[in-house]
Amino acid sequence: MNLLEKISSLAKRRGFIYPGSEIYGGLAGFYDWGHLGNELKFNIKQTWWRDTVQLRDDVVGLSAAIVMNPKAWEASGHLTGFSDVLVECPKCHKRFKADELGKKNESLVCVECSEIFKGKARQFNLMFKTFVGAAEEAAAVAYLRPETAGGIFVNFKNVLQTNRLKIPFGIAQIGKAFRNEINPRDFVFRIREFEQMELEYFIHPVRNNPVKQDAAVPPQAAGRISNGVKPQTPTEWLSYWVGRRLKWYESIGLKNIRLREQSQEERAHYSRATVDIEYKFPFGWQEIEGVANRGDFDLTAQMKVSGKDLNYFDEETKEQYTPYVIEPSAGVERIALAVLCEAYLEEKERIVLKLNSKLAPYKAAVFPLLANKEKLVELARSIYDDLKTEFMTAWDDRGNIGKRYYSQDEIGTPFCITVDFESLEKNDVTVRGRDTMKQVRVGIRELKEYLKKKLVK
């Protein structure tokens, strides 16, 4: 069993991720997230939102509708240009993206049955079509959004006016997106329903009075600006946001990260430059986030189709222009999978998820040493009730204490707290750390503050 298989097995067994519609045989490209998986995703989104929106004065949030007027997708180019090259094997009849196939003497070869393709490839639009109205025959055609960015661009003027923002500023959104992938694969890496965390950061197309830079941009951030230099141009803003995103990934414990700048041939039609942030999965280096300089493509395109003025007017300089956009766009499920891959470890008798405590579904678990001793259970319950007001806390009184420890290790709980007979006499508990398995005695009155100091902020 390879690492990805082990992680998918653990994910189902422990309530992180279930196959979608499993009792009916499943549905390719769709997954359901259980209690622990939902908490993991929530923590990822919460840390991103706090870093990207709440701790900044120049970014505000938005939650746009999933279904939009189709003209928005006409303007963005999705109706005509959002497609992959689809090929179907003449022997096994499985379908693939053309770039997924092997080659033999310049002919495409099926990766499933080794048949050489003789048929023609065709363009396959990745958007999910739906209908708005009471009856399909009379209803208007609409689409499930393939990205969350569209809702930001059509609301540019609304957000600008209601928040009285000045460039540079950003609009952030976390939400569902849908893509009818030809060949979903690699567990939850390439799926058809997913969540995006996107920021559209609007800047002057040439120069700008930058926001205060609270951290030097790493020199490895696409090699675009040196430490201590504040962003001025779109190119420098791109590097600034690459650096900010690297810092965030470091803060959640991801280490197997690299940057890769896309070639001109790879870039999306709207991109002037894109830097991919890649993680080393068991199936190779793959993108978990892209940071793109989208230029003024989006606002210009929406103005052309809608007929509405989406330009920005600078009250101080009396200058009017169409802003450029720098877009960091990350996939929640891909990050969650990377986090699980990074954290998974097998140690002799146990499997442990060494999750960064900011992301761990439970921060602590409380056990009575014996479940049939009323005084132990009563004291343990009072500690549990107190801790859960501060952070997610688990209760477990099943089986022996060793199995309870290993059970919490497997779901990534950083600390386990055991109430024993000594606790009744000395008013303290045993605190056992997940990563070291070392145990210390901590007074019950000091317990909450002790855990706060140990948990990563």
N, C-alpha and C positions, 0 to 999 in steps of 0.2 A: 504494500500500500504506500503510495507516494504521499508527500506532504499535503498536497491539495485534497486528496481523498481523506486523509486523517482529519483535516480541518473541517471538511464538509460533514464527516461522520460525527465529530464532536459537536458541530453546530446544530445538527438535528437532535442528537441525543440529549443535549443540555438546554435546548429551547432557545437557541440563537436564531436559526434559519430553518424553515421547512420548505420542501418542494411545494409549489403552488398547485392547488386542486388535487392533492395526492390521492384522495380516495377514488378519483376518476381516472387515475393513471397519469396525472400531472398535465402541465401545459408548458411547453418549452419556452424558456426565456422569462418565466414569472416565478417569483418566490414570495413566501410569506415570512415575516419576521416575528419570532416569538417574543416572549417577555424580555429575556436577556438581550436578544438582538435589537429589540426596539429601544431598550435603555442605552445600548452601545451607540446606536445611530443618534439618539437624542443627545448624548454627551458630545459626540463629534460635532453635531450641528450647533449645540450650545456654545462650545469653545470657539468655533469659527465665528459665530454671530457676535460673541463678546469681543473677540479680537478685531473683527472687521467693522463692526457697527458701534457697539456700545462704548468702546474705549477710544473712539475717534469722534472729533467734532465735525468732520467733513463728509460723513457717510450717514445716510438714512435708509430705512428699510421699506420694503414693498411686498405685498402679496397679491399678485395679479391672477386673474382667472385662467384656468387651464384651457378653456375653449375661447378663442378670439375670432373676430371678424376675419374671414379668409383673406381679405385684402392685405392684412398685415403680413401674411406669409407670402403673398404675391410680391409685396414690396421687398421682403427680405431675401427673395430668391429661392425659398424652400419649395415652392410648388413646382418649379422647373429644374432646380439644380441640386436638390437634396436627395441624392441617389447613390447606390452602389452598383457595380457591374455584377450581374447575376449570371451564373452558368449552372446548368443541370447535367449531371452525369447520365449518359445514355444507357448505362448498364445498371447501376444501383439506384438511379433517379434521385439521389440526394443533391441538394442545392448548396452552392457555395458562392462566396465573394471570389471574384477572379484572382485577387491577390493572395488568397489563402491556399491556392493550389501549387503543386510542384510542377517542375518542367522537365521534359525529356525531348531532346532534339528540337527545342523551341516550341514544342507542343505542350498544352496544359494537360496535366495528369491528375486524375482523381486521387485524393489522399486516403479515401476509404477502400477502393477496390482496384486502383492502379490503371483504370481504363483511360485511354487517351480521348480527350474531348474533340469532337468533330463538328458539333453544332455551334451556332453563333451565340455570343453573349448578348444580353440586353440590359438596359438600364432599369433599375428597380427603385422606385421612390420609397423612402423609409417612413413616410408619415402615415399615421393611422387616420383613416377617414371615418367620420361619423356624420350624423344628421341632426339638425336643429329644427324642431317642429313636431306636430302631432302625428303625422303620417309620413312614412319614408318617401312615398311617391311625390308628396307635395312639399317635403321639408327641404330646407337649404343645406347644402353640403358644407360641412365644417371639418376641422381637424383637431386632434389632440396635439398639444404643443410639443414640438421636438426639442425645444430648449426653453429655458425660462427668460432668456434675454429679451425676447420679443415684447413681453409685457412691460419691461422697463422702458424700452424705446418709445412705445406708443404713449406712455405716461410721463415722458420727459418733461413736458411743459406743466402738467398738473403738479408734479413733485417740485419742480423748480419754483413755481409761483406760491404754493402753499407753505413751503419751508423757507422761502426767501434765501436760497442758497447762492453762493458765489463760486465761480470756477476757480480752482479745481474742487470738484465734489464728486461723491459717488452715490449710487443707488444699488442696494444689495437685496438679494432675494434668495430664499431657499424654497424649493418646491418640486413637484413631480414633473417629469418629462417622459415622453413615450417615443420609441423608435422601433419600427418593425424590422428588426435585425434579420438578415437572411440566415445567419448561422450563429445563434446564441451559444456561448461556450464558456469554459473555465469558471464553472460555478456561478457566482454572482458578479463576475467581472464584466461580461458582455451580456446584458439582459434587455428586455423590451420595455420594462417599466422601472424607472429609477428616479432618484432625487439628485438635483443639482444644487450646488452652492455657488452663486454667481455674483460678481460685482462688476458693474459698469461704471468706470471712473472717468469722468468727463474733464478734459483738459484743453488748454489753448493749443491750436494746431502747430504753433511754432515755438512759443516760449510761454512762461507762466510765473506768477508769484507763488512758489510752492508752499505747501503746508509744512509746518515744523517737522523735521525729520528726527524721530526719536531713537533711531538706531542706524548705524552705518550700514550701507548696503554691502554685502559680502562681495569681494572681488570676483568670485566664481559665478556671480549672477549674470551669466551670459557675457561677462567681460565688458560690460558697457559703460559703467562709471566706477570711479575709484572711491575708496572709503572717504566719508566726510563730505562728499560733493552732493549738494542738493539738486534734485531733479529740475530741469528746465525744459528740455525738449521732449517730444513724445518717445524718442528712443531712450532717454534717461528715465522717464516715468515707467517704461516697460521694465527696465532693470530694477528700478525701485520696488515694483510690485513682485517681481521674481524673488528679490531678496526678502521681502516681507513674508511671502509664502513659504520660503525655505525655513525661515525662523519659526513659523507656526508649526510646520511638520516636525522640526526639532523639539518643540515644546510638548508634542504629544507622543514623543518617543520613537518616531520612525527614523531609522538610520540608513537603510539600504536605498538611498535616494540619489538620483543624478539628474542633470539638466541636459536637454538635447534641443538644439535649435532646428526648427523645421526648414527644409529646403524650400525654394520657391515653388517647386513642383508639388510638394505636399500640402502647402498652405491652402486653407479655405479661400473661397472667392473674395471674402471681405477682408482678409488678413494682409497687412503690410509686413508683419513680422510676428512669429509665434515661437515661444519657448515652451517645450513640454517638460513637465516635472514627472519623472518616471520612477517607478518602484520595481525592485527586483523580485518578482513573484516566482513561485516554483516553475512556472511556464515561461519565464524570461522577463526581460525588462519591458514594462508596459506603462503607458501614460495613466496617471491618476488625476492630473490637472494640466490645463493649458493656459498660458498667459499670453494674450494676443494684443497687438496693436491693430484695432479694427479701423483706424483712420476715421473719416467722417462718413463711411459707407452707409451705416444704419439710419442715421437721422436724415441724410440726403435722400435715401431710398424711400423712407416713410413720408417725407415731404412731397416727393414726386407723385406718389400714388394717392395720398390723402388730400393733397392740396393745402395742407395746414403748414403754418410757419413754425418750425422747430429750431430756429436759430437762437443764439444767445446774444443778449445785448449787455455790454459792460457799462454800467452807469458811470464808472469813474473815468474810463478812457473814451467813452462814447463809440466804442468799436462794436460792430455786429459781425458774428461769424458762426459757422457750424463747428461745434466742438469735435475734437477727436475723442476716441474712446480706448481706454486700456481695460482689458477684460481678463481677470483671473476667473477661471471656470473649473470647478472641481466636482467629481462624482462622489456622493456619500457612500454608496455601496462599494465602490472601488477602494475608497479609503478604509472602510470597515474591514474589507478583505485583507488589505495590506496590514492593518493593525493586528488582525488575527494571525497572519503569517509571521509577523515580527515577534509576536508574543508567545507563540506556541513552542513549548519545550518539553522533551521527555527526559525525566530524571529517575533512574532506577525504578522505584516503586510507584512513581506518580507522573501524571501529565499535569503541567502547570501552564496557565496563561499569564505571563508576566506583563499584564496590561499596565500602561501608565494609569495612575490612580484617578486622573481626571476623567478617563474614559471607562474605567471599570464600572459595570452595572451596579454592583454593590461595593460600598467602601469598607464595610465591616460586617461580620456575622457574629451573633451571640448564641452561645450554647450553655445550657445547664449540664453539668457533668453527668448527672443521672436524671432521666426524664420522669422517674417515679418518686422522686424526693420533692415534696411540696415546697419546702423552704428554698431549695436551690432553684426550682422553677419560678417561684414568686420573685426572688431577687433578680434572676436573669431577665424575667419579663419587664421588671421596672427599668433595668438598664437598657434593654431593647427599646422600650417605649420612649425613653429619654433620647437615645442616639438617633432614632429615626426622624426626630424633629429637625435634626441638623443635616443628615445625609442619608442616602439609601442604605438601609441596614437589613440583613437577612436574619431570620430565626430558624434554627435547626435543632431538633431534639431527637432525631432518628438515628438508631444504630450506635456503634461505639465512637468514641471521640476521634480516633485515628481516621476512620472513614469519613467523618464529618469534615475534618481538616482537608483531606484529599479531594472531597467533593467541592469545597470552596476554592481550592487551588485550581481546579479544572475550569472554573468559570471566572477566575481572575480576581477574586476578592482579596484585597491587600492585607486585611487583618482579621483574625479570629479571636474572639473573647470568650473565655471559659470561666463560668462561675462554679467553684468547687466548695468543699466543706471549709477550707481555709478562708474563703471569701466571707463566710458567715461570721467567722471569728475576728478577722482583721480588716474587713471592709475593703478588700482589694480583689483583683481578678488577674488571671493569666492572659497576656496579650501575645499572640503568636504571629510573626511576620510571614507572609507568603513566600517571599523570595529567599530568605535565609533560613526559615523554619525555626529561628531562635525564639525563645519565650522569656518574657519579663513580667514581673509583678507590678501592677499599676493600681494606685488607689482609685476607688470608684469616683470620688469627688474630682480627681484630676483627669479621669479617663477621656472626657470629651476634648479637653484642651490638648491632651497628649496626642490624640488621633489627628486633630486639626493641624498640628505642627508636622506630623509625619506624612500626611497626605499632600500631594503636589497641588499647588494652587493653579 
